[in-house]
Amino acid sequence: MQMKKLKSVLLDYNLFVDLYVYACRHSEPDDLQFKRLCAGVQKKLEAMTRHDMYSLYKSGANEQIRGKARHDYLSAIGLLDSFRWPTEQDVNVTHSDIDIR
């Protein structure tokens, strides 16, 4: 038996947050559906935040912004400092101060 893929719906970020806040204000905290909604929305908000940090890490305006975003992103995904390499060695970041010829 093949499992059917769930459909996705795109929402404006502000509408998504407003729906979450509205649901939190107008629901019973002991309601099982409310708990599932809060857990799902919290998971989605964290994923959106990680995506924003990753995008800034890749395309920030300058090295300082990209470096901070890289640090924040790696912390958010739980990568320990001992597994990280220096920003200068990160092949995924363009280094404007390095002359490659």
DSSP file (Angstrom, degrees, kcal/mol; ACC not computed):
  #  RESIDUE AA STRUCTURE BP1 BP2  ACC     N-H-->O    O-->H-N    N-H-->O    O-->H-N    TCO  KAPPA ALPHA  PHI   PSI    X-CA   Y-CA   Z-CA
    1    1 A M              0   0    0      0, 0.0     2,-0.4     0, 0.0     0, 0.0   0.000 360.0 360.0 360.0 127.9    0.0    0.0    0.0
    2    2 A Q        -     0   0    0      1,-0.0     2,-0.4     0, 0.0     0, 0.0  -0.697 360.0-128.6 -88.9 133.6    1.4    3.4   -1.1
    3    3 A M        -     0   0    0     -2,-0.4     2,-0.3     1,-0.1    -1,-0.0  -0.648  22.8-123.2 -83.7 135.1    1.2    6.2    1.5
    4    4 A K        -     0   0    0     -2,-0.4     2,-0.3     1,-0.1    -1,-0.1  -0.599  23.4-121.2 -80.4 132.6   -0.3    9.4    0.1
    5    5 A K        -     0   0    0     -2,-0.3     2,-0.1     1,-0.1    -1,-0.1  -0.539  27.8-118.8 -74.3 134.4    1.9   12.5    0.4
    6    6 A L        -     0   0    0     -2,-0.3     2,-0.2     1,-0.1    -1,-0.1  -0.454  27.5-117.2 -71.7 144.3    0.3   15.3    2.4
    7    7 A K        -     0   0    0     -2,-0.1     2,-0.3     1,-0.0    -1,-0.1  -0.521  24.7-142.0 -80.1 150.2   -0.3   18.6    0.6
    8    8 A S        -     0   0    0     -2,-0.2     2,-0.4     2,-0.0    -1,-0.0  -0.816   6.3-153.0-111.3 153.7    1.5   21.7    1.7
    9    9 A V        -     0   0    0     -2,-0.3     2,-0.5     2,-0.0    -2,-0.0  -0.991  12.0-136.5-127.2 133.5    0.1   25.3    1.9
   10   10 A L        -     0   0    0     -2,-0.4     2,-0.4     0, 0.0    -2,-0.0  -0.767  25.9-177.8 -90.1 132.1    2.2   28.4    1.6
   11   11 A L        -     0   0    0     -2,-0.5     2,-0.1     2,-0.0    -2,-0.0  -0.954  34.3-103.2-126.6 147.9    1.4   31.2    4.0
   12   12 A D     >  -     0   0    0     -2,-0.4     4,-2.4     1,-0.1     5,-0.2  -0.450  36.5-120.9 -61.2 140.7    2.7   34.7    4.5
   13   13 A Y  H  > S+     0   0    0      1,-0.2     4,-2.3     2,-0.2     5,-0.2   0.903 111.5  49.3 -54.8 -47.1    5.1   34.7    7.5
   14   14 A N  H  > S+     0   0    0      1,-0.2     4,-2.5     2,-0.2    -1,-0.2   0.881 110.8  50.1 -63.9 -38.4    3.1   37.3    9.3
   15   15 A L  H  > S+     0   0    0      2,-0.2     4,-2.6     1,-0.2    -1,-0.2   0.908 109.0  53.0 -64.8 -41.0   -0.2   35.5    8.8
   16   16 A F  H  X S+     0   0    0     -4,-2.4     4,-1.9     2,-0.2    -2,-0.2   0.930 111.8  44.4 -58.8 -47.4    1.5   32.3   10.1
   17   17 A V  H  X S+     0   0    0     -4,-2.3     4,-2.7     2,-0.2     5,-0.2   0.908 112.3  52.6 -65.3 -42.3    2.6   34.0   13.3
   18   18 A D  H  X S+     0   0    0     -4,-2.5     4,-2.7     1,-0.2    -2,-0.2   0.904 108.8  50.1 -60.6 -42.0   -0.8   35.7   13.7
   19   19 A L  H  X S+     0   0    0     -4,-2.6     4,-2.5     2,-0.2    -1,-0.2   0.900 111.3  49.2 -62.6 -40.7   -2.6   32.4   13.4
   20   20 A Y  H  X S+     0   0    0     -4,-1.9     4,-2.2    -5,-0.2    -2,-0.2   0.939 112.8  45.9 -63.9 -47.9   -0.3   30.8   16.0
   21   21 A V  H  X S+     0   0    0     -4,-2.7     4,-1.9     2,-0.2    -2,-0.2   0.912 113.3  50.2 -62.5 -43.1   -0.8   33.7   18.4
   22   22 A Y  H  X S+     0   0    0     -4,-2.7     4,-1.7     1,-0.2    -1,-0.2   0.928 110.8  49.1 -60.8 -45.8   -4.6   33.6   17.9
   23   23 A A  H  < S+     0   0    0     -4,-2.5     4,-0.3     1,-0.2    -1,-0.2   0.883 110.0  51.8 -63.0 -38.0   -4.7   29.9   18.5
   24   24 A C  H  < S+     0   0    0     -4,-2.2     3,-0.5     1,-0.2    -1,-0.2   0.856 112.2  45.7 -67.2 -34.9   -2.6   30.2   21.7
   25   25 A R  H  < S+     0   0    0     -4,-1.9    -1,-0.2     1,-0.2    -2,-0.2   0.778 118.4  40.9 -78.1 -26.6   -4.9   32.9   23.1
   26   26 A H  S  < S+     0   0    0     -4,-1.7     2,-0.3    -5,-0.2    -1,-0.2   0.108  99.7  83.3-113.8  21.4   -8.2   31.1   22.2
   27   27 A S  S    S-     0   0    0     -3,-0.5     3,-0.0    -4,-0.3    -4,-0.0  -0.871  78.4-110.2-123.9 157.9   -7.4   27.5   23.1
   28   28 A E    >   -     0   0    0     -2,-0.3     3,-1.8     1,-0.1     6,-0.2  -0.743  23.7-139.1 -83.4 127.5   -7.5   25.4   26.2
   29   29 A P  T 3  S+     0   0    0      0, 0.0    -1,-0.1     0, 0.0     6,-0.0   0.749 102.1  54.1 -60.7 -23.8   -3.9   24.5   27.3
   30   30 A D  T 3  S+     0   0    0      4,-0.1     2,-0.3     5,-0.0     3,-0.0   0.507  80.9 113.4 -88.6  -3.8   -5.0   20.9   28.2
   31   31 A D    <>  -     0   0    0     -3,-1.8     4,-2.1     1,-0.1     5,-0.2  -0.531  63.5-144.8 -71.4 128.0   -6.6   20.3   24.8
   32   32 A L  H  > S+     0   0    0     -2,-0.3     4,-2.2     1,-0.2     5,-0.2   0.875 100.6  52.6 -61.9 -39.4   -4.6   17.6   22.9
   33   33 A Q  H  > S+     0   0    0      1,-0.2     4,-2.4     2,-0.2    -1,-0.2   0.894 108.3  51.4 -64.2 -39.2   -5.2   19.3   19.5
   34   34 A F  H  > S+     0   0    0     -6,-0.2     4,-2.8     2,-0.2    -2,-0.2   0.912 108.8  50.7 -62.3 -43.8   -3.8   22.6   21.0
   35   35 A K  H  X S+     0   0    0     -4,-2.1     4,-2.3     1,-0.2    -2,-0.2   0.900 111.6  47.5 -62.9 -41.2   -0.7   20.8   22.2
   36   36 A R  H  X S+     0   0    0     -4,-2.2     4,-2.5     2,-0.2    -1,-0.2   0.906 112.4  50.3 -65.5 -41.6   -0.1   19.2   18.8
   37   37 A L  H  X S+     0   0    0     -4,-2.4     4,-2.8     2,-0.2     5,-0.3   0.940 112.0  46.6 -61.7 -48.6   -0.7   22.6   17.1
   38   38 A C  H  X S+     0   0    0     -4,-2.8     4,-2.5     1,-0.2     5,-0.2   0.914 113.5  48.5 -62.5 -43.2    1.8   24.4   19.4
   39   39 A A  H  X S+     0   0    0     -4,-2.3     4,-2.1    -5,-0.2    -1,-0.2   0.924 114.4  45.9 -63.8 -43.9    4.4   21.7   19.0
   40   40 A G  H  X S+     0   0    0     -4,-2.5     4,-2.1     2,-0.2    -2,-0.2   0.910 115.0  45.7 -65.8 -43.3    4.1   21.7   15.2
   41   41 A V  H  X S+     0   0    0     -4,-2.8     4,-2.8     2,-0.2     5,-0.2   0.898 111.6  52.3 -69.1 -39.7    4.1   25.5   14.9
   42   42 A Q  H  X S+     0   0    0     -4,-2.5     4,-2.2    -5,-0.3    -1,-0.2   0.920 110.0  49.4 -61.0 -43.0    7.1   25.8   17.3
   43   43 A K  H  X S+     0   0    0     -4,-2.1     4,-2.0    -5,-0.2    -1,-0.2   0.906 112.5  47.8 -61.2 -42.7    9.0   23.3   15.2
   44   44 A K  H  X S+     0   0    0     -4,-2.1     4,-2.5     2,-0.2    -2,-0.2   0.908 110.2  51.2 -66.9 -42.6    8.2   25.2   12.0
   45   45 A L  H  X S+     0   0    0     -4,-2.8     4,-2.1     1,-0.2    -1,-0.2   0.891 110.2  49.9 -62.6 -39.3    9.2   28.5   13.5
   46   46 A E  H  X S+     0   0    0     -4,-2.2     4,-2.5    -5,-0.2    -1,-0.2   0.903 110.7  49.7 -65.4 -40.6   12.5   27.1   14.6
   47   47 A A  H  X S+     0   0    0     -4,-2.0     4,-2.3     2,-0.2    -2,-0.2   0.899 110.6  50.0 -64.3 -40.5   13.1   25.7   11.1
   48   48 A M  H  X S+     0   0    0     -4,-2.5     4,-2.2     2,-0.2    -1,-0.2   0.894 110.9  49.6 -64.6 -39.5   12.3   29.1    9.5
   49   49 A T  H  X S+     0   0    0     -4,-2.1     4,-2.3     2,-0.2    -2,-0.2   0.918 110.9  49.1 -65.4 -44.3   14.7   30.8   11.9
   50   50 A R  H  X S+     0   0    0     -4,-2.5     4,-2.5     1,-0.2    -2,-0.2   0.898 110.4  51.8 -61.8 -39.6   17.5   28.3   11.1
   51   51 A H  H  X S+     0   0    0     -4,-2.3     4,-2.5     2,-0.2    -2,-0.2   0.908 109.1  49.6 -63.3 -42.3   16.8   28.8    7.4
   52   52 A D  H  X S+     0   0    0     -4,-2.2     4,-2.2     2,-0.2    -1,-0.2   0.909 111.9  48.4 -62.6 -42.3   17.1   32.6    7.8
   53   53 A M  H  X S+     0   0    0     -4,-2.3     4,-2.3     2,-0.2    -2,-0.2   0.913 112.0  49.1 -64.5 -42.1   20.4   32.2    9.7
   54   54 A Y  H  X S+     0   0    0     -4,-2.5     4,-1.8     2,-0.2    -2,-0.2   0.906 110.4  50.5 -64.3 -42.1   21.8   29.8    7.0
   55   55 A S  H  X S+     0   0    0     -4,-2.5     4,-2.2     1,-0.2    -1,-0.2   0.911 112.4  46.5 -62.4 -42.3   20.8   32.2    4.2
   56   56 A L  H  X S+     0   0    0     -4,-2.2     4,-1.4     1,-0.2    -1,-0.2   0.871 108.8  56.3 -67.3 -36.7   22.5   35.1    6.0
   57   57 A Y  H  < S+     0   0    0     -4,-2.3    -1,-0.2    12,-0.2    -2,-0.2   0.864 115.3  38.4 -60.7 -37.3   25.6   32.9    6.6
   58   58 A K  H  < S+     0   0    0     -4,-1.8    36,-0.3     1,-0.1    -2,-0.2   0.799 132.9  20.8 -84.9 -30.8   25.8   32.3    2.8
   59   59 A S  H  < S+     0   0    0     -4,-2.2    -2,-0.2    -5,-0.2    -3,-0.2   0.067  79.7 146.4-133.6  27.3   24.9   35.7    1.5
   60   60 A G     <  -     0   0    0     -4,-1.4     6,-0.0     1,-0.1    -3,-0.0  -0.201  58.7-112.0 -63.7 159.5   25.5   38.3    4.2
   61   61 A A  S    S+     0   0    0      1,-0.0     2,-0.3     2,-0.0    -1,-0.1   0.810  91.5   4.9 -66.0 -32.6   26.6   41.7    3.3
   62   62 A N  S  > S-     0   0    0      1,-0.1     4,-2.4    34,-0.0     5,-0.2  -0.910  81.3 -94.5-147.3 174.6   30.1   41.4    4.8
   63   63 A E  H  > S+     0   0    0     -2,-0.3     4,-2.8     1,-0.2     5,-0.2   0.858 119.3  54.8 -60.5 -38.8   32.4   38.9    6.6
   64   64 A Q  H  > S+     0   0    0      2,-0.2     4,-2.2     1,-0.2    -1,-0.2   0.930 110.9  44.0 -64.2 -45.2   31.4   40.0   10.1
   65   65 A I  H  > S+     0   0    0      2,-0.2     4,-2.5     1,-0.2    -2,-0.2   0.921 115.8  48.0 -65.1 -44.4   27.6   39.4    9.4
   66   66 A R  H  X S+     0   0    0     -4,-2.4     4,-2.5     1,-0.2    -2,-0.2   0.895 111.2  51.3 -64.1 -39.7   28.3   36.1    7.7
   67   67 A G  H  X S+     0   0    0     -4,-2.8     4,-2.4     2,-0.2    -2,-0.2   0.916 112.1  45.1 -64.4 -43.7   30.6   35.0   10.5
   68   68 A K  H  X S+     0   0    0     -4,-2.2     4,-2.8     2,-0.2    -2,-0.2   0.918 114.0  49.3 -66.0 -42.5   28.0   35.8   13.2
   69   69 A A  H  X S+     0   0    0     -4,-2.5     4,-2.8     2,-0.2   -12,-0.2   0.890 110.5  51.7 -63.7 -38.6   25.2   34.1   11.2
   70   70 A R  H  X S+     0   0    0     -4,-2.5     4,-2.8     2,-0.2     5,-0.2   0.942 111.7  46.4 -61.5 -48.1   27.5   31.0   10.7
   71   71 A H  H  X S+     0   0    0     -4,-2.4     4,-2.1     1,-0.2    -2,-0.2   0.930 114.6  46.9 -60.1 -47.0   28.1   30.8   14.4
   72   72 A D  H  X S+     0   0    0     -4,-2.8     4,-2.4     2,-0.2    -2,-0.2   0.904 113.5  48.9 -62.1 -43.1   24.4   31.3   15.3
   73   73 A Y  H  X S+     0   0    0     -4,-2.8     4,-2.0     2,-0.2    -2,-0.2   0.938 111.6  47.6 -64.0 -47.4   23.3   28.7   12.7
   74   74 A L  H  <>S+     0   0    0     -4,-2.8     5,-2.4     1,-0.2     4,-0.4   0.857 113.5  49.0 -65.0 -33.8   25.8   26.1   13.8
   75   75 A S  H ><5S+     0   0    0     -4,-2.1     3,-0.8    -5,-0.2    -1,-0.2   0.899 109.0  53.5 -67.6 -40.8   24.8   26.7   17.5
   76   76 A A  H 3<5S+     0   0    0     -4,-2.4    -2,-0.2     1,-0.3    -1,-0.2   0.845 109.3  47.1 -65.4 -34.1   21.1   26.4   16.5
   77   77 A I  T 3<5S-     0   0    0     -4,-2.0    -1,-0.3    -5,-0.1    -2,-0.2   0.543 118.2-113.4 -86.4  -4.5   21.6   23.0   14.8
   78   78 A G  T < 5 +     0   0    0     -3,-0.8     2,-0.6    -4,-0.4    -3,-0.2   0.706  56.0 160.8  87.0  21.0   23.6   21.8   17.8
   79   79 A L      < -     0   0    0     -5,-2.4    -1,-0.3    -6,-0.2    -2,-0.1  -0.662  39.7-124.8 -77.9 121.2   27.0   21.4   16.3
   80   80 A L    >   -     0   0    0     -2,-0.6     3,-1.7     1,-0.1     4,-0.3  -0.279  13.4-119.9 -65.9 149.8   29.6   21.4   19.1
   81   81 A D  G >  S+     0   0    0      1,-0.3     3,-1.4     2,-0.2    -1,-0.1   0.832 112.3  63.6 -58.0 -33.1   32.4   23.9   19.0
   82   82 A S  G 3  S+     0   0    0      1,-0.3    -1,-0.3     3,-0.0    -2,-0.1   0.674 102.0  50.3 -69.1 -15.3   34.9   21.0   18.9
   83   83 A F  G <  S+     0   0    0     -3,-1.7    -1,-0.3     2,-0.1     2,-0.2   0.405  94.7  94.4 -98.7   0.6   33.5   19.9   15.5
   84   84 A R    <   -     0   0    0     -3,-1.4     3,-0.0    -4,-0.3    -3,-0.0  -0.624  61.4-147.6 -95.1 151.4   33.8   23.3   13.9
   85   85 A W        -     0   0    0     -2,-0.2     5,-0.1     1,-0.1    -2,-0.1  -0.788  38.0 -82.1-110.0 159.8   36.6   24.7   11.8
   86   86 A P    >   -     0   0    0      0, 0.0     3,-1.6     0, 0.0     4,-0.4  -0.226  36.8-117.4 -60.6 149.9   37.7   28.3   11.7
   87   87 A T  G >  S+     0   0    0      1,-0.3     3,-1.4     2,-0.2     6,-0.2   0.839 113.5  64.3 -56.5 -34.5   35.7   30.6    9.4
   88   88 A E  G 3  S+     0   0    0      1,-0.3    -1,-0.3     3,-0.0     7,-0.1   0.789 104.4  46.2 -62.0 -26.7   38.8   31.2    7.3
   89   89 A Q  G <  S+     0   0    0     -3,-1.6     2,-0.8     3,-0.0    -1,-0.3   0.434  81.2 116.5 -95.2  -0.4   38.9   27.6    6.4
   90   90 A D    X   -     0   0    0     -3,-1.4     3,-1.3    -4,-0.4    -3,-0.0  -0.591  46.9-167.0 -74.3 109.3   35.2   27.4    5.5
   91   91 A V  T 3  S+     0   0    0     -2,-0.8    -1,-0.2     1,-0.3     4,-0.1   0.619  82.3  65.9 -72.5 -12.4   35.1   26.6    1.8
   92   92 A N  T 3  S+     0   0    0      2,-0.1     2,-0.5    -3,-0.0    -1,-0.3   0.521  91.3  72.0 -87.6  -5.6   31.4   27.5    1.6
   93   93 A V  S <  S-     0   0    0     -3,-1.3     2,-0.4    -6,-0.2   -35,-0.1  -0.924  82.2-127.2-113.2 132.8   31.9   31.1    2.4
   94   94 A T        -     0   0    0     -2,-0.5     2,-0.7   -36,-0.3    -2,-0.1  -0.637  20.2-150.5 -77.3 132.1   33.4   33.5    0.0
   95   95 A H    >   -     0   0    0     -2,-0.4     3,-1.4     1,-0.1    -1,-0.0  -0.891   9.6-168.5-108.4 107.3   36.3   35.4    1.5
   96   96 A S  T 3  S+     0   0    0     -2,-0.7    -1,-0.1     1,-0.3    -2,-0.0   0.719  84.8  58.2 -69.3 -20.6   36.7   38.8    0.0
   97   97 A D  T 3  S+     0   0    0      2,-0.1     2,-0.5     0, 0.0    -1,-0.3   0.488  88.0  88.7 -89.9  -1.2   40.1   39.3    1.6
   98   98 A I    <   -     0   0    0     -3,-1.4     2,-0.7     2,-0.0    -3,-0.1  -0.849  67.4-148.3 -99.6 127.9   41.7   36.3   -0.1
   99   99 A D        -     0   0    0     -2,-0.5     2,-0.6     2,-0.0    -3,-0.1  -0.850  12.7-167.2 -97.9 112.6   43.3   36.7   -3.5
  100  100 A I              0   0    0     -2,-0.7    -2,-0.0     1,-0.1     0, 0.0  -0.889 360.0 360.0-104.0 117.7   43.0   33.6   -5.6
  101  101 A R              0   0    0     -2,-0.6    -1,-0.1     0, 0.0    -2,-0.0   0.338 360.0 360.0-132.5 360.0   45.1   33.6   -8.8
